[in-house]
Structures are given as C-alpha cells and as structure tokens.
Amino acid sequence: MKKKILVIGFVWPEPKSSAAGSRMMQLIYFFQSQNYQITFASPCAKSDNAFDLTTLGVHQVTIELNNVSFDAFVKELNPNIVLFDRFMMEEQFGWRVAEQCPDALRILDTEDLHSLRKGRHQAFKDGKPFDTSYLFNDMANREIASIYRSDLSLIISEAEMNILKNDFKVPDDLLIYLPFMLDGVSEENIPQFPKFEDRNHFITIGNFLHEPNYNSVLYLKETIWPLIRKQLTNAELHIYGAYASQKITQLHNQKEGFLTKGFAKDANEVMQQAKVCLAPIRFGAGLKGKLVDAMQNGTPCVITSVGAEGMFGDLDANGFVEDAPEDFVNKAVRLYQDGKLWKEKQLNGFQIINNRFNKVEFQQKLASIVAETTQQLHNKRLNNFTGHMLQHHALQSTKFMSKWIEEKNTSAGKI
C-alpha cells in the first residue's frame, strides 16, 4: 500500500511569490520522489498566485479551523506522516492529529523562526541591539512548545539551529538542518547567463506581505538609493514583488530611477537582466529567497549581515556583506562598475548553490532520518518527556478552547 502524507498548510504554496512557497514545493517534490501519496490541506483561502497542486497529482482539501469535521477527515485519511507548515498549524491541528492518528509521524516545518523574526523586529523598532531579552518572547513560548510536541522539526538555517540548541536547549534529535534543496549550476550552463556588459541596473525582489521586505525597500528609498544615484546618475533600481500595496507603489519615481515593477511572473528572467541585487534587510530570520534567486541567475549581491545569515557558511559571499549605509553604497557602486570583481562574485554564488544547497545530499539525509524516526517512533516519544507533557497540556487547553469556539459557532448558526 502506498504511504500517505498529509501536509497542513498555513497558506497554499505560492512559489513565484515567496521563499516559503518555494520551500514547500521542494518538500512536496521530495515526498513525491519517495513515492508518497500527498494530500495538501489548508484553512486559508487560495489566491490567484497559488500553485495548482493537482497538476502534480496532489490532492487539495480545504479544512476548517475549530471544526470537528477535521477529525473525521484525518481519521479516514490515516496518513503515515503529517507535516505542519509553521507552528501555528501544529497548534491548531496537532492535538487532533495526535488523538485521531496517534501513530502518524508528526513533522514541523518551521519555515523560519518566527520568534527570532519578531524579536529582531521589536529590537529594531526600539532602536536597541538584539539580545535574548528580545528572543525569549511570547511567540517563542508557543514555537518552542510546538517543536517539542513534534517528532521532528525542519530548520532552514544553521544560525537558527545554533539558537535552538544553545539558547533554547532543544535536543539535537528533534531537529533536522534542512536548507533549500536546489539543483546545481553546471559548468556547461554558466556561459549561457547574460554577461556583465549585457546587464543593466540594480534589482530587489520580495513578497511585500513580509514586513522585512517592505522595510528594506523603504530603507533603499530613503537612504541607500539616493547615495548610489549620486555616483551612478543613469542607474535604475527595479523593485519587484508580490502583493505590492499602495505604500509600495507610491514610492515609484521615474526621475530618481526608483521603479516599482510589481509582481515578477518570471523571477529568473528579471534577475538575469540586472547587474546587481540589493538586499539591505535590517531584521528577519531564515534564509532569504531573493539571494538564492540572485545566485542561481548569476547576479552578485550587496546585503546586510541579517540578510546573509545562514547563507554562505565558510564560503566567500556572492558579493559584499555590509551594514553601514556608506559601506553598502560604495560596495554596490564598485560591484556595478568592476567587471572582473563582478565575475569573481558571480562564481562564488554558483559555488554556494552547488555546495551548500545540494538537493540530492539533503534529500538523502531527510529520507534517512524520516525512515529511522518512523521505525523508532515509540522509543523516541518515550525519550521526549517534555514533548509528552506539552502534548498533554495542549490536549487540555487548546482542545477545550477549540471545542468552545466550535460550540459557539454551532450555536450562532442556530439563531
């Protein structure tokens, strides 16, 4: 009988809109390669940018929050694995899965550490250095509890692995370091990319529902770009991204060369046309999809240390990592003008893709750990008393809150 996996999505995957969407598609492709029958379920409404999973043979199901109908659905499906997309979905549905399918392996894909992103954002708003007083926030209480309740958690960044192990003391055997799983860039393909002299202008790209991306564009508008234009009077900055609201589009200024372009139907195409990618991200977490897009398409970057976190390891960056505005600007101008330096940084990017995000290597690692954990699931849970304890309390508090909402909704419908 074919193995089954249920993916409970926070949103329907949008690989052209966000790194989170690309990450989810990589996981779906992985489980397909392992011959799983995949059901993707979400309580979220679909947008026009959502990927049609039925084209891959994936079953799509709409589920409801705080509704007993999910219990019957998951019990009938009886999956071998349930994958929760972000800790909020584990909070909502984890206790129901534990009740109805106690033998299912429960995997949490964190996407990034939401508590880390929230803490950094608050420190930024306060104008203070980020430290553990910002890290140990209410969201961290929820997120770390979710990690303990899960059998395995997928962590996208080495930096976040270190935080979980060193600051939160999460045991190693609950965590899997699993970055983006990408196809390599072959020697044969490199000459096919547009050359330095055939490219023009700067680019930045990102989903504008994501606050760090909006803040980055605002920082470019107010601080970085005016300084670059002083030195490169004919250069333009092309800003692409899904869900650009009026507060983004109103920044458009043709005279300044600050051009908001909206949603990019093909991120590869627009990235290959650009000479340099700018990513002055001042807070956030996880790995930055825009940097992956840039490296895959041979476009060197200038980025901040937050943006570079977890990307490069011991390898040289595909550009420059600078936090001070003047240094950021000077490196961007230098990279834009120096073809030899530009080519060197481009090759660094290809090396990073091939050595740090090798799809085959990480798929093999994930397959091995999933198989081993499935075989040892009973013993693994016995050795995770903290998770068992948190599951017990979740089954009390979350369960009865959900049932109260469920009853309230039912009663309202009778009026």
N, C-alpha and C positions, 0 to 999 in steps of 0.2 A: 504494500500500500504506500502511496506517495506521502512523503512527510508534508506537514502543513505549518505555515507560519501566518499569524495574524499581526499586521502592523497597525497600530493605533496612532494615527497622525494628528498632530496639533493643527496642521493645515494640510491641504492637498499639495503635493510637491510641485514646485514651480522652478525647474532647473535653469530657466532663462532669466529668472528674476532674482535669485538669491543663492548664496553658497549653501545654505541649509537645504534648499531644493535639490541642488546637485549632489550633496552628501546622501540624501535619502535615495536618490536614483542609483547611486553607487551601491548602496546596501541592497536595494531591490535586485539589481543585476547580479550581485554576489549570491543571494539566496536562490535566484533562478539557476545560476551555474551549479548549485548544489542540489538541484532537482526538487526544490520545494514548490508546493502549490501555495501561491501567495494570495492573501486577502488583505486589501488595504481599506481600513475603515476610519472615518473621521466625523466628528460632530460639526466641523466647520463648513461653511458654505463654499462652493467652488467659485473661483474667479476665472476670467477668460484666459488667464495665463497658466492655469493648471494643466499639467501633463495628462493626457488621456491614457491611463494605465491599462485600459482594456486592450490597447494595441499590442501590449506585451503579454496578454493572456492573464493579467492580474484582475481578480475580482474586486470591484469597487462597491463599498457598502456605506451608506450614511447611518450613523448611530446618534443616539440622543444622550445628553448628559442627564444624570439623576433620573434614569428611567429603567424600570425592571426589564424592559424588552431586551436590553443588552445581555442580561443573564441567560435568557433562553437562546439568544443568538450565539454567544460564545460557547455555551454548553453543547449545542448541536454541532458547531464547527469543530470543537475539540482539538485545538491546534497543539502541535508539539512545542512550538515556540510562540511567545507573544513579545513583540518588540514595541516598546513605548517610545514615541517621538517626543522627547523632552519630559522633564519630571512632572509637569502639570498633568500629562495624560496618565502617568503612573498613579498620581494622587487620585484622579477621578475614577480610573477603571481598574487599578491594581488589585484592590480588595475584592472586586467582583471576579476577576480572573482567578485569584487565589481560592475563592470559595467554589467556583464552578469548574475550574480546571487546575486542581492542585498539583498535578504532575507536569504541567507545562513549564518549560524553561522561560523565565522572565528576564528580558534584556532591556536595559535602558540606554537609549542613545541620547546623551546629554546635549548634543549639537555644540554648545559651548557651556561654560559655567555661568549660568545666569546671575548667580550671587556675586561672582567676580565682576561681571559687567556692571551690575547695579552699584556695587561698592565703589568701583572706579568712577562711575558717573557722578555719584554723590561727592566723592573727594574732589572731582573736577569742579563741580558747582560750588563747593565750599572754598575752593582755592587753596586746598591743603594737599600735602603728599599722601599718597595712598598707603595705608598700613592695615594691620589685622583688625583694627577697630572698625574699619570700613568693610573688611571682608566678612567678619562674623556678624552678619545682619539677619533679619527675619527670613529672607529668601534662602540664605544658607542653611538655616534650620530645616526648612522644607526640602531643599535639594539634597542635602547630605542624608537625610532620613530616607528619601526615595532611593538613593544609591544603595544604602544598607538593605532596604527591602527587596531590591532586585538581586538576581543571581549573578548578573554580570552588568557592568556599565562600560559603554564605549566612550573613550575620552580622546578628543581630536588633537590635543596639543600636549607636547612634553611638558610645557610650563604648567599646564593645568594638572597633569599627573603629579608633578612635584608639589603643587599646592595641596592637592587632596591627600597625598601621603605625609607631607611634612607638617602642614598647618592643621588639617582636619584629622590626621592619623587614620585614614581609611586603609584597611588591609589591602595588600597587593592583589590578592586573589579575587577581589571583587571588581578589579579594574582591568581594562584592556586598552593599551595605547593603540588607537586606530585613526590615523590621519586620513586625508583624502587618498583614495585609491585610484591612481591615474595611469593612463597609457603613457609610455615613454616617448621622448622625442628622438628619433633615429638620426644618425649621421646623414643618411640619404635625404631626409626631409628638410634639414637645416637650410640648404641653398634655395629652397622654394619659398622661404619667407621673404617679404619685401626688405630690401637693404636700407641702410641708414639714409642714403641720399634720396631714396624713393619715398621716405616717410616725412610727414609734417605734423607739427603742433603737439600739444600735450593732451592727455586724456585722464579723466577719473570716472569711475563707474561704481554703482552700488544701489541696493534697494533702499528707497528713501523712507520706508516704514521703519527702518532701523536707525535709531537716533544717532549713533556714532557717525553714520554716513552723512546725515544732514548737517551735523556739527562740523564735519570735515569740509564740506562744500562751503559752509559759511566762513570758516577759517581761511579757506582759499580766497574767497571773495574779498574779505576784509583785510587780510594780512599778507598772504603769500603771493597771490597773483599780481597785485599792484607792483610789488618789488621785482617780480620776474619781467613784467612788461616794461619796466624802466630800462632793462638791459636788452630785451628782445622785443622791440616795438611792433614787429609784424606777427609775432606768435599768437596763437589762439589756444584757449583751453576748452575742450569739448567735454561736456558733462552729460553722461548717460546714466539711466537708472529707471527701474520700475517704480510706479506709484509716486511720480513727481507731483506734489501738491502745488498750490499757488505760491507758497512760501519759497519753493524752489524755482518755479518758472519766472517769478518776478525778479530774480537775480540776473536774468539774461540781459546782457548789454553788448550789442554788436560793436560799438565804438571801442569798448575796453577789450574786445576779443574774448569775452567771458560768455560762452554759448551753451545754453541748456538745450540738449538734444532729445530728451525724453527716453522712452524705452528702446533699447537696442534689440532688434529682432535677432541679430547675429553678433554676439559679443566678440567672437573671433575676428570677424571682418573689421569692425571698428577698431579693435585693439591693434591689428596688423597695420592699419593706416597711420597710427600715431607713432611718434618718435619716443616719447617718454610718458610714463604713467606716474601721476602724483597721488599720494595717499597719506596726507597729514592727519592721521587718526589719533585723537587725543585721549580716548577712553574706549573700552570694549573688552572683548575676550575671544577665545577661539582662534581659528585660522582665517585669514582674510581671502575670500574667493577672488577678489579683484587682483591680488598678487599672483594667484595661480593662473588666472586668465592672462595676465601680462607675461609670465614666464613661459607659458605654453605657446604664446604667439610671438615670442622673441622681442618683447618690449621692456627695456630696462625701467626701473622704478626709483623714485625717491620717496622714502617712507619714514615714519616715526618709529621709535622703539616699541611702542604698543602695537603698531601695525605689523612690525617684524617678528613679534613674539611667536616662538614655536616654528617659524618658517624655515630657517636656514641651518640650524644645528651648528656643526663645526665648519660648514662650507662658507665660501665667500658669497656675499649678497649679490643679487642681480641688479645692483645699483648702489644707493647710499642710504644709510640709516642715520637720520639727523632729527633732533628735537628742537633746537634753537631756530627761529624763523630765518635769520640771516644765513646760517649754515645750510639750511634746507634749500633756500633760494639759490645760493651760489653753486651748490652741487647740481641742482636741476639745470641751471644755465650751462654749466660745464658739460654735463652729460648730453645736453641738446646740441652742443657745438662741436664736441670732440668725437669724431667717427671711430677712432681707434679705441678710445675708452669705452664707447658705446658698444662696440662689438665684443670687447672683453666681458662687459657686464651681461650682455645677452647670452654668451656661452655659459656664464655662471648660472643663469636661470635654467638653462637646459639641463645642466648637471644636477641642480637641486631637484627638478622634476623627476629625473631618472633615478636618483639615489635616495631621495627621502620620501617619495610618494609612489613607490613602485607597486602597481596594482597586484601583480602576481604574488609578490612577497607577502603583502598584508592580507590578501585573500586566503592564502595558505595558512597564515597564522590564525586568522579568525575561524576558519573551518576546523582547525585542530583544537582550539580552545572550546568551541561550541560542542564538538563531539565528546571531548574529555569531560566537560562540565555536565553534559546530559547523562553520561554514564555514572558520574559520581554525585548526582544532584542531591540525593538523600543525605549523604555524609556532609556535603558542602553546606547544606542548610543547618544540619546539626552543629556545625562548627561556627555558624554565624548567629550566635545568640542575640546580639544586638539587633540584627535584622528581624529575627523571630519576634523579639519584644516589640519593635516598632510596627511590625505587621499586626501583632495582636492589638495594639492601641489604635492603629489605623482602622482595623476592622470594627472597632468600637466607635471612635469619634467620627471618622469620615463616613462610615457606613450609616450611622444614625442621622447625621446631618443630611446625607443624600436622601435617605428614606423620608425625612421630614419634608424636604423640598419636593420630593416625589408626591407625597400625600397632599401637600399644599397645592401643587399643580393639578392634581386629580380633583380636589375639592373645588378649586376655582372653575374647572371645566363643567362642574355640575350646576353651578349657579346660573 
